[in-house]
Amino acid sequence: MKIYNTMTRKKEDFVPIDESEIRMYVCGPTVYNYIHIGNARPAVVFDTFRRYLEYKGKKVKYIQNFTDVDDKIINKSREEGVSAKEISEKYIAEYFKDADALNLERATVHPKVTENMDEIIRFVKVLVDKGYAYESEGDVYYSTRKFGGYGKLSGQNIEELEAGARVAVGESKRDPLDFALWKAQKSEDEPAWDSPWGPGRPGWHIECSAMSNKYLGETIDIHAGGQDLAFPHHENEIAQSEAYTGKPFAHYWMHNAYITIDNEKMSKSKGNFFTVRDILKEYTGEEIRFFLLSGHYRSPINFSRDLMIQSRNALARMHHAEENLRHLKQHGEGEMTEKERSLWENISSFRGRFEEAMEDDLNTADAISAVFELIREVNTAVRDGASGEFAGKCLDLLKELTGILGILSDGGSEEDGISEEIKALVEERQEARKAKNFARADEIRDILREKGLAVEDTPQGPKIVKL
């Protein structure tokens, strides 16, 4: 498998440190609000990457953190008159609701900053002891110039960074390029923990270094997140972690590109800022997930109503193919014919096409195209009916590939949820048609339509579908 490594700016063969377990860290949300569509892209992309690795037989230790102490959380708690802990716990719960809607698998561990404070303080202390950090008025800063490789991930050099560096009001750092590892408590309503430098809380960047080190070890296989995190967040993580261990932090860095809204950058000031919760009022989580995978993860993707409707229609074609194969599997007779065995050789080759796309830097767009090519071949092959065995094998392959993408995962047939009353009406309609009582058959058809159902007549018998 080849993946594009942001650090080297080229595609590289993916070679795990330890074949028995791949170690992967993905930056999670700061929990002060519902996640927006931009947050959802890395969550979906790297969930899919993990699924593929596991499909290929790899064990993956997948860590996604929650930043549950931060200026934004503190400000929100002041606005709402509740504690910062109440804010963070509320939005962690809301995150998981959205995650379930998007069919995201749970991480191996979802560590919280507040539950790893001892490790974070210990990490900062080592950096101070090694001379990479210093205390100033209760704050602790990382001395950026002490780390010789600073800028290697984002491709920036110290001189360029120095030109734009500023010291914010209230900061007491020695150099504008230095960044905070520990922030002294400024007011009594701020959450704080005891430390060698007085009461305070961590800076944003240190948490991921400390938690990655705790849960995954000194050097990990993959660190991933949105493009916006490459600088300064991931750059700072590298500086901290490699100063702490003296070893490479991560072998591969993966970053997904931005999402635009109707071809404009998403921002609250433009009024085009959409949370996943907002979008779920109009579209399903599956449709959102499909949309996020429909473009290559390193290419910008434009969120628009037209593209969401395209995603809905594309998924409808997939679901229709799935439902048709379920019906044929249930009602088809016998084992595969010789003709079907010959057809299966070609149809089964789409697994290889799908894997080829996924192994080329997680090209989900081409993988989805391979699924639709599979569906076209299958639809042609079963147009005049099929044996139960052949339909079952085609269905299994379709579900196998779409399962890696995290779609078509409801696992049931539309007919599974149909009541006995509806099934009796369908049976009555069949009897009416046999007796040439077309008036009653049409009447039943209208009753079903009012209930959002239709009946398709197939060579294997009537098939109930939802409108």
Summary of the structure (lengths in Angstrom):
residues: 467
radius of gyration: 27.1
end to end distance: 41.2
largest distance: 92.7
contacts: 1491
relative contact order: 0.11
helix: 50%
strand: 17%
